[in-house]
């Protein structure tokens, strides 16, 4: 009986140690994006960083002009490094598509100017909570929300 109890304790400790070791690998990480020369970054496009990110990661976008249409399908934080929408600009690569298409809960977007879309600057699809902060939108790039249960919190949206 004592031998069995000792073996159970050892098995429990091995399983506990395994879980503690693997849990550290799942921590959120910061991923950097820079489409210009000079500064080192993990990716040159926001979409590539979004594709490589895991839920909960933070994507830090260095100042510059990014021409892309970004589809977000997981909970992420996408922030401009400077926090200043005047030097971190996202323009639509395809003007007939949304600039940011958000398909996940818990997405945070902060510190960007967005422009160049005849569709939407930020389009929320089937989600519950999103956080927008310091977003500057120009011309037809507006925030559209196509779902009944969205709660946008801590939002400052300005039109130039």
PyMOL commands that set and color helices and strands:
alter all, ss='L'
color gray80, all
select helices_A, chain A and resi 2-24+46-52
alter helices_A, ss='H'
color red, helices_A
select strands_A, chain A and resi 30-33+58-61+64-67+70-72+77-80+88-91+100-102+107-115+122-125+129-137+143-146+151-153+157-159
alter strands_A, ss='S'
color yellow, strands_A
deselect
rebuild
show_as cartoon
